[in-house]
Amino acid sequence: MKHSNLIFGLIAFFSMVTFVNAQEISQNAIGLRVGDGDGFGTEVSYQRALGDNNRLEADLGIRSGDNYDGFRLTGIYQWVWNLDGNFNWYAGAGAGIANYDYDVDIPGFDDSGETFIYAAGQLGIEYNFDIPLMLSLDTRPTIGFGDLNDDFDFDIALGIRYQF
């Protein structure tokens, strides 16, 4: 039963991708991605078009919390489809690297920080204004591959970007 549901889902997804018209996206966009699901509230975000409906997004978040300092650098390859007029939706997959330095000792670990990698996905919707401004709302689930950070995080964020 699960196997047939998976096959049906894949057929539906590829059918939708085939029949949805793509809208040309801007060559570059830079701005902020504001959310807080993985410990980082705001990221500097850059998008670069790779084709008419594909782009690369790179986000850098730096944060100083009560008991830690850290950064996250994420790269996501995205596919963009037009919904209606200036509304688009997008999906993507990628990876990143992060470093956390904790100010407190963690039982069972010699070092109070770590550098680790993670896998990320992204699903969102965006609106392109007639001026060079784009607003987006997306979700980014990640799974970490570290000793301390080996869990699943779920981030929801609002993006505000200038397009050029």
N, C-alpha and C positions, 0 to 999 in steps of 0.2 A: 504494500500500500504506500509506504513512504517513497519507494522508488518511482512509482507512477506519478506521485505528487511532484517530485523533483523534475521529472521529465516534462510534465505539464507546465511547471513554472518556467523552465528554461525555454520551452517553445513560446510561451506567452511573452517572455522578456524579449527574445530575439525578433518576434513578430512586431512588437511595439517599436523596437529600435529601427526596424526596416521601414516602417510606415510613417514615423514621425519626421517632419521636416526640420532640418537644422537651420538655425539662424547664425549668420556670421557673427563671431564674437570679436571683441576688441583685441588688438595686438598685445597691449599691456594694461595691467591694472595694479595699483598699489594702495594699501590702506591698512585697516585694522580688522582683526577678527576677535570679537569680544565675547567670551564665554567663560565657564568655570566648572568643568566636570572632571578634569584631570589634574587639578592643582594649579593651573595657570589661567589667570583671568584675561589677559590681553596678549595677542600675538601681532607682530608686524607681518603683513601678508602681501605677497607678490604673485601675480598670475601672468603667464606668458603663453600666448596662443601658439599652437603647434600645427594648426590646420583650421579649416572652417568651423569645426565643431569639437576640437580637442585642444586641451591646454594643460600646462603644468602649473601647479600651485606650490609655493614654498612659504612656510610660516615659521617664524622664530618667536618663541616666547621666553622671556626672562622674568624670574620671579624671586622675591625675597619674602619668605613667610616668617612666622613666629619662631619656628625651629628648623628652618632649612633655607637654602639658596639653591637655585637650579636654572637650567635652561632646557628647552626642547626645540629641535629643528626637524620639521616634517616636510616631506615631499610627496605630493599626490598627483597622479596622472588622472585627468578628468575627461569624461565625455559629456557634451552639452547638447540638450535637445530643446527646441522651442515648444512651449505650451500654447501660448496665445499672445500675439502682439509682442510686448516687451518682456513677457514672463518666460523664463527658461527654467528647466530643471537639469540637474547634473548628478553624476555618480562617478566615483573614482576609487582608486586603490593606490597604496603607496607604503612608505616606511619612514622611519625617523631614528634619530639618536637623541639621547637625553642624558643629563648628568644631574644628580641630586647630591648635595652636601648637607648632612644633618648636623645641627648644633648639639644634639643630645646623643648619648651612647645608646645603641640598640643592642639588646641582649642577644648573644649568639653570633655577633658579627664583630670582627676585629676592627674594621674600618667603619666610619660613620657616614659613608656615602658610596655612590657607585655611578658608573657610566654604563648604559645599557641601550639596546636597540629595541624597536617595537614595530609591529605591523599595524597599518591603519586603513580604514575604509572611510568613505565620505558619501553622503547623500543630502542634497539640498535643493532649494528653490531660490531664484534670484529675479530681481526686477532691474532692467536697464532704463534709466530715465533718458529723456531727450537731451539733457545736459550730460557731461561726462561723469556721471555718478551712478554707481551700482550698489544696491542693497541686497543682501542675501541672508538666508537663515538655513543652517545646515546642522547635521549631526555627524560626529566623527567617533566611531568606536575604535579603540586601540587595544592591543594585547602586548604586554611587555615581556621581554626575554632576559630578565636580570635576576639576581639573587633576592633583592628586596622588592623589586618592582616586576613581579611575574604574574600580574593580575590583569583583569579586564577593566578598562575605563570607558566611560561613555560621556562624550562632550557635546553640548548643544551650544551654538554660537551665532551671533549676529555679525555679519561682515559689512563694512562700509569701505568702499574702494573708489578711487579716482581712476578713470579709464583714459588712456592715451595711446 
